[in-house]
Amino acid sequence: MTIVVVIIYYFTQLLAYAIFARTLLSWFPLDKESIIFQALDSLTDPILVPLRKVVPMIGMIDITPMIAIFLLFGIGQALAGAI
């Protein structure tokens, strides 16, 4: 059971860092069709797309990545406390 919790913990951390990387890369005028963007999109879209339906934008600012990171870190901390 502990190994499953550790794997899920590291997966949530990986997703949080992938969302952070996607957010940072979106600020730069890079090719959106590159393999890096496609990999980050396919990894983070299952989390961000459903949250975008629930969380409204604040003006022109999308706060969905920040909320997703907070949720993932919260899940990770709860799992770390369960070990």
MARKEMAR-828246 format. One record per residue (C-alpha): residue number from 0; x, y, z. Coordinates in Angstrom, 2 decimals. Example, Ala and Ser with C-alpha at 12.3 -4.5 7.8 and 13.67 -1.06 7.14 Angstrom:
BEGIN
<site resi="0" c1="12.30" c2="-4.50" c3="7.80"/>
<site resi="1" c1="13.67" c2="-1.06" c3="7.14"/>
//
This chain:
BEGIN
<site resi="0" c1="0.00" c2="0.00" c3="0.00"/>
<site resi="1" c1="2.81" c2="2.41" c3="0.82"/>
<site resi="2" c1="4.41" c2="2.05" c3="-2.61"/>
<site resi="3" c1="1.11" c2="2.95" c3="-4.29"/>
<site resi="4" c1="0.81" c2="6.09" c3="-2.15"/>
<site resi="5" c1="4.40" c2="7.08" c3="-2.98"/>
<site resi="6" c1="3.81" c2="6.59" c3="-6.72"/>
<site resi="7" c1="0.63" c2="8.69" c3="-6.60"/>
<site resi="8" c1="2.46" c2="11.34" c3="-4.58"/>
<site resi="9" c1="5.24" c2="11.63" c3="-7.16"/>
<site resi="10" c1="2.70" c2="11.64" c3="-10.00"/>
<site resi="11" c1="0.84" c2="14.58" c3="-8.43"/>
<site resi="12" c1="4.13" c2="16.43" c3="-8.03"/>
<site resi="13" c1="5.03" c2="15.73" c3="-11.67"/>
<site resi="14" c1="1.66" c2="17.07" c3="-12.83"/>
<site resi="15" c1="2.03" c2="20.22" c3="-10.74"/>
<site resi="16" c1="5.47" c2="20.93" c3="-12.19"/>
<site resi="17" c1="4.18" c2="20.20" c3="-15.71"/>
<site resi="18" c1="1.37" c2="22.72" c3="-15.23"/>
<site resi="19" c1="3.90" c2="25.25" c3="-13.95"/>
<site resi="20" c1="6.17" c2="24.64" c3="-16.96"/>
<site resi="21" c1="3.23" c2="24.96" c3="-19.35"/>
<site resi="22" c1="2.24" c2="28.25" c3="-17.74"/>
<site resi="23" c1="5.76" c2="29.65" c3="-17.95"/>
<site resi="24" c1="6.22" c2="28.58" c3="-21.56"/>
<site resi="25" c1="2.93" c2="30.19" c3="-22.55"/>
<site resi="26" c1="4.43" c2="33.60" c3="-21.80"/>
<site resi="27" c1="7.08" c2="33.28" c3="-24.51"/>
<site resi="28" c1="6.53" c2="33.47" c3="-28.27"/>
<site resi="29" c1="7.59" c2="29.90" c3="-29.01"/>
<site resi="30" c1="6.23" c2="27.41" c3="-31.52"/>
<site resi="31" c1="3.03" c2="25.98" c3="-30.03"/>
<site resi="32" c1="3.27" c2="22.93" c3="-32.31"/>
<site resi="33" c1="6.60" c2="21.77" c3="-30.88"/>
<site resi="34" c1="6.92" c2="18.40" c3="-29.18"/>
<site resi="35" c1="7.40" c2="20.05" c3="-25.77"/>
<site resi="36" c1="4.14" c2="21.98" c3="-25.95"/>
<site resi="37" c1="2.26" c2="18.98" c3="-27.27"/>
<site resi="38" c1="3.62" c2="16.77" c3="-24.48"/>
<site resi="39" c1="2.74" c2="19.32" c3="-21.80"/>
<site resi="40" c1="-0.72" c2="19.86" c3="-23.29"/>
<site resi="41" c1="-1.50" c2="16.15" c3="-23.41"/>
<site resi="42" c1="-0.25" c2="15.71" c3="-19.84"/>
<site resi="43" c1="-2.03" c2="18.70" c3="-18.28"/>
<site resi="44" c1="-5.24" c2="19.05" c3="-20.31"/>
<site resi="45" c1="-7.09" c2="16.26" c3="-18.42"/>
<site resi="46" c1="-6.74" c2="18.40" c3="-15.29"/>
<site resi="47" c1="-7.05" c2="21.93" c3="-16.67"/>
<site resi="48" c1="-9.95" c2="21.54" c3="-19.10"/>
<site resi="49" c1="-12.52" c2="20.36" c3="-16.49"/>
<site resi="50" c1="-11.34" c2="23.05" c3="-14.06"/>
<site resi="51" c1="-11.77" c2="25.74" c3="-16.73"/>
<site resi="52" c1="-15.44" c2="24.82" c3="-16.94"/>
<site resi="53" c1="-15.83" c2="25.51" c3="-13.21"/>
<site resi="54" c1="-13.40" c2="28.35" c3="-12.50"/>
<site resi="55" c1="-14.22" c2="31.66" c3="-14.20"/>
<site resi="56" c1="-11.51" c2="33.87" c3="-15.67"/>
<site resi="57" c1="-10.66" c2="37.06" c3="-13.85"/>
<site resi="58" c1="-10.69" c2="39.59" c3="-16.66"/>
<site resi="59" c1="-8.10" c2="38.28" c3="-19.12"/>
<site resi="60" c1="-6.31" c2="36.16" c3="-16.52"/>
<site resi="61" c1="-6.83" c2="32.41" c3="-16.35"/>
<site resi="62" c1="-6.25" c2="31.32" c3="-12.75"/>
<site resi="63" c1="-6.99" c2="27.66" c3="-13.48"/>
<site resi="64" c1="-3.31" c2="26.57" c3="-13.48"/>
<site resi="65" c1="-2.76" c2="28.14" c3="-10.08"/>
<site resi="66" c1="-5.82" c2="26.41" c3="-8.61"/>
<site resi="67" c1="-4.78" c2="23.10" c3="-10.17"/>
<site resi="68" c1="-1.29" c2="23.40" c3="-8.67"/>
<site resi="69" c1="-2.73" c2="24.19" c3="-5.23"/>
<site resi="70" c1="-5.05" c2="21.18" c3="-5.48"/>
<site resi="71" c1="-2.26" c2="18.85" c3="-6.60"/>
<site resi="72" c1="0.09" c2="20.02" c3="-3.86"/>
<site resi="73" c1="-2.73" c2="19.61" c3="-1.34"/>
<site resi="74" c1="-3.35" c2="16.06" c3="-2.51"/>
<site resi="75" c1="0.39" c2="15.40" c3="-2.36"/>
<site resi="76" c1="0.61" c2="16.71" c3="1.21"/>
<site resi="77" c1="-2.38" c2="14.61" c3="2.27"/>
<site resi="78" c1="-0.72" c2="11.54" c3="0.79"/>
<site resi="79" c1="2.60" c2="12.40" c3="2.44"/>
<site resi="80" c1="0.80" c2="12.58" c3="5.77"/>
<site resi="81" c1="-0.71" c2="9.14" c3="5.14"/>
<site resi="82" c1="2.69" c2="7.49" c3="4.79"/>
//
